[in-house]
C-alpha cells in the first residue's frame, strides 16, 4: 500500500531552527544574569534553614512540585497541583501507583477494557478523560500498560488541567509525575516486611551511604520483592522484584551528576473480570426474564485459566547533570533510555445470549458461560530522550523574572505482535468456574500480523515568571512540538476488504504524519497576605493523530493523518491558603475544560467531520498538612459536571455525561500520634456513580453504583529501630465495582475487608 502523508508539513530544518531559537532566547539572558551575579565558589556544604521553613515541614504537606518548570512553591503556583508524599503512601500501605492516586479525588482506574479485551496496569481516568499516556517518571514519559510500583517513589506530582506547555502531547485534563528516590548526602537503611490477606508477602529495602563527604559522592539502593495474591480473589497473583540503584557525584559542588537505573520484573496472573449478572442495572440479554432476577456470582470466582500470565520486564537508565553557573543561572540535562516489554495471555468472556446458557432455568448450577476471549499481548515500548532545561533569575525594568527554557529531543517506539494458537477453554459453570479446566489447541505462534510505530519529537519551550512587588506573580509560557510519526502495520486480507487477494494474505500498510503544534499557558496570581494567593489561569493542550502509536486510513478514525489535533482549553480560578505557620494548606478551584475537534459522523451525508465537543466543569477542594501537633490530615473533594456539548452521547444509559467519571468524589486520610508512641489513623473515600461507554451490548448494567470505603491504621514503635503497622481495609466489607468494561459484561470487584501487618525498620 502506498504511504499516506499528511497535508501538514513542518518547516524545513526544523530542529536547527528550534535549537537556534532556544539559544537566542536563553544565552543573552543567561549572560546578563551571570555577569551581574557573583561567581559561585566551591565551598563545604552549609545548610541554612529558616525557622518558618522548618516549622512548615511535615509528613503530608509538600512545599513544591519536583519539575524545574515550576519555580514557585505550591502556594504561589497558579494551578491545581496535588503532591502525594511517600509518608502518606506508607501510612496507607499503598504499593502501586493506582492505590497511591486514591489520595486525589476523582482519579482512578475505572475502565476495565473494550468488549472482550481487558486493560492491564494503570489505566487512569482524570477529570473525564483517559490519562494513561500521561504518566511520567522524573519528567520523562513512561509508556506501557503496566502496573507501576511505588517502592522507589519519593512523591507523586498530580497536575490537573492541560499539560501541553509542560509535557507536549498529553491528556486534556492532566498528568502524573512519579518522582524517584535519589542518592543524597545521608547514610542509613530503612525497609519494610509485609504480610497480609490474600497471601500477601512483600519486602523492600532503602539503603543509602555517603561514599565521600569531601567529593560529594553518595550511593543509594532501593529494592523490592513481592509474591502476593489479591484479597477476595482466587488465583490472581502479583509477583515482582525490582532494583533501583542511584549513584551521585559532586553533591556539595556546583556540578552534580546522578546515575540512576531501574529494573522491574513481574510475573503475574491477571484477571479478566467476573460476570455482572445479578448486579444493579443488569437485565436479561434476551427473552429469558428469569436472568434479570438471577443471583450475582461470588466475586472471588476466577473466570480465566490458572495458566494465564502477565509478564513484564522494564529497564530504565538515566543520567542527570546539574550545573550552577551562578546563584542566578542553572542548567539541567537529563538523558534516558528505557525499554518495557509486556507479554500476556488472558482469558475473558462476553456474557452474550449465545455465551450464557441455561439448560435448566430453575437450576442455576446447570448454567454455563463460554470463556471464549483468549487475548494475547506481546508489546515492547522503548524511549530515548535528551532534555535540557535552563533556569535564569534576573531583574529587568524593576521586575523580577525567572526564565525557564528547554529543548527536548525524544524518540519513542512501540511494537506489537499478533499470535495464533491461543487455544480454547472449556465451557464452564457460571457460578462455580474451574480455573484448571483443560485448554485445547494451545500453541502460540506469531502469525506475521502486528504493528510498529515510531514517534520522533523535537520540542522547545520558554516560561517567564514575573514578580511585581510582593503581591503579584504573573506567568506566561509557550511550547512548540514537532512530531514525525511512522506507522507500519501488517494485517490479514479479507474477502470484503481485499476482493482481489486470497483470504489470509499478509497486507502491509505504511502511514506517516509530520506536524507541528503549539501550546500556551498564562496566569495571574495575587497574594492578599504572605500565606495566601488568588489566581486565574488559562492553558491549552493538543494531541495530534498518531502520537498514541496508531495511525489509520479509515475516515471514521480520529487517528487518520488528515485530521487536525484534538484541542483542549482549560480556564481555572482558585485560591490557596497556608495556616498554622505554613503547616496546613487549604485549596479551592473552579475550572472549565473544553475539548474540541472530536470526530463525528454527519447523519445526512454520513461523512465524518471534526465538529465534536466535550466539556468538563468542576470544583475541587483540598486540605493537607498538620492540624495540630502530631495530627496530620489529607483530604479532597471533587465535583465534575460533564457533557458532550456537540456530538453523539457516549454513555450506554443515554445520559449526556462522560463515561467512567464520577460526578462526586471524596478522599481523606488522617493520623494522630499519641504520647506513648502509638499512631492511629484512618480515612474514607467516596466514588460516585460511573457511567460506562456504549457499544450495543444488550441487558448489561449501564453504570457502576456509587460506594464508600473506610480504612484504618495503627502503628507502634517497638524499639528505636522497628515499628509495627497494622492496616485494615474496607472495614464495612462493602461490595462494589472497582472497574467495569465497555460492554458491561464484566467487572473487577473491589477488595473486601482485609488486613496487612508491616514491620518498618531503620538503622
Beta strands, then each sheet from edge to edge (+ up, - down):
strand 1: 81-85
strand 2: 125-126
strand 3: 129-130
strand 4: 135-137
strand 5: 140-141
strand 6: 153-160
strand 7: 174-180
strand 8: 188-196
strand 9: 200-212
strand 10: 217-230
strand 11: 233-249
strand 12: 255-268
strand 13: 274-275
strand 14: 309-326
strand 15: 329-348
strand 16: 356-358
strand 17: 367-369
strand 18: 373-396
strand 19: 399-425
strand 20: 428-429
strand 21: 439-468
strand 22: 472-492
strand 23: 506-526
strand 24: 532-543
strand 25: 566-579
strand 26: 584-601
strand 27: 608-628
strand 28: 631-646
strand 29: 664-673
strand 30: 678-687
strand 31: 690-691
strand 32: 703-704
strand 33: 707-717
strand 34: 722-729
strand 35: 737-740
strand 36: 746-749
strand 37: 754-762
sheet 1: 1+ 6- 7+ 4+ 5-
sheet 2: 2+ 3-
sheet 3: 8+ 9- 10+ 11- 12+ 14- 15+ 18- 19+ 21- 22+ 23- 24+ 25- 26+ 27- 28+ 29- 30+ 33- 34+ 37- 8+
sheet 4: 13+ 36- 35+
sheet 5: 16+ 17- 20+
sheet 6: 31+ 32-
end
